[in-house]
Amino acid sequence: MFDIRSQENAIISASAIVAGIEFESTSQHGFWIHLSNGYIISVQWGGGTYSDNHNSFDYRNISMESKTAEVAVMNPAGDFVQTPFEPNDDVIGWQTMEQVSKIVEWASKLEA
């Protein structure tokens, strides 16, 4: 099994460029992936998200673990994108690490 882990600072956002993709931490126990085509993948697992931590609102912990996360894809203009993975919503809940990787692969092939 894969665990998604975060050690978050809600005030400071950290970024690092790796192989043309930028990773950005968020205050919702998660991160954004900035793809080279301009699309952004949001992966979140904090309290209230569509993840194993949906009912957890203990924000005292800066580290939160989950086996699932909610995922959204945004286009270069910042608008949410409907994906083939969830035809009825633009936020895809309770995704495993394997499912997240498939969404990233799909979004990386979109034209800007």
C-alpha positions in Angstrom: 0.0 0.0 0.0 1.1 3.6 -0.6 0.8 6.3 2.0 0.5 9.9 1.0 2.4 12.0 3.6 2.6 15.8 4.2 4.6 18.0 6.5 2.9 21.3 5.8 3.4 24.9 6.7 0.1 26.7 6.1 1.8 30.1 5.7 4.8 29.4 3.5 4.5 27.7 0.1 7.6 25.7 -1.0 8.3 25.1 -4.7 10.9 23.0 -6.4 11.4 22.4 -10.1 12.0 18.8 -11.1 12.4 17.7 -14.7 10.2 20.6 -16.0 7.4 20.0 -13.5 6.9 22.3 -10.5 5.6 21.0 -7.2 3.9 23.4 -4.8 2.8 22.7 -1.3 -0.6 23.8 -0.2 -2.2 24.5 3.2 -4.8 21.7 2.8 -2.2 18.9 3.3 -1.4 18.4 -0.3 0.4 19.7 -3.3 0.0 21.1 -6.8 1.9 19.8 -9.8 2.5 22.4 -12.5 2.9 20.5 -15.7 5.0 21.8 -18.6 1.8 22.1 -20.8 0.4 24.7 -18.3 -2.1 22.4 -16.6 -2.1 22.0 -12.8 -2.9 18.9 -10.9 -4.2 19.5 -7.3 -3.8 16.5 -4.9 -5.2 17.1 -1.4 -5.9 14.9 1.6 -6.6 17.3 4.5 -9.8 17.5 6.6 -12.9 18.0 4.6 -11.4 16.7 1.3 -12.7 13.7 -0.5 -10.0 11.4 1.1 -9.6 9.1 4.0 -9.4 12.3 6.1 -12.8 13.7 5.0 -14.2 13.8 8.6 -10.9 14.9 10.2 -10.7 18.5 11.2 -7.7 18.3 13.6 -5.5 21.1 12.1 -3.1 20.9 15.0 -1.1 18.2 13.2 1.1 19.6 10.5 1.6 16.0 9.3 -1.4 14.1 8.0 -1.4 10.7 6.3 -3.9 9.2 3.9 -4.2 6.2 1.5 -6.5 8.3 -0.7 -6.6 11.9 -1.9 -8.9 14.2 -3.9 -7.6 15.3 -7.3 -8.6 18.1 -9.6 -7.1 19.2 -12.9 -7.0 22.9 -13.9 -6.2 24.3 -17.3 -3.7 27.0 -18.0 -6.4 29.6 -17.4 -7.1 28.2 -13.9 -10.5 26.6 -14.8 -11.3 23.1 -13.6 -11.3 20.5 -16.3 -13.7 17.6 -16.6 -11.8 14.3 -16.8 -12.7 10.9 -18.1 -12.1 9.5 -14.6 -15.1 11.2 -13.1 -17.7 12.2 -15.7 -20.1 13.9 -13.2 -17.7 16.2 -11.3 -14.5 18.1 -11.8 -13.1 17.0 -8.4 -12.2 13.3 -8.2 -12.4 11.8 -4.7 -10.8 9.0 -2.9 -8.0 8.3 -5.4 -5.2 5.9 -4.6 -1.6 6.7 -5.6 -2.0 4.5 -8.7 -5.1 6.4 -9.7 -3.4 9.8 -9.1 -0.5 8.7 -11.4 -3.0 7.9 -14.2 -4.6 11.3 -13.9 -1.2 13.0 -14.0 -0.3 11.0 -17.1 -3.6 11.9 -18.8 -3.3 15.6 -18.0 0.3 15.7 -19.2 -0.8 14.7 -22.7 -3.4 17.6 -23.0 -2.7 20.4 -25.3 -2.2 23.8 -23.8 
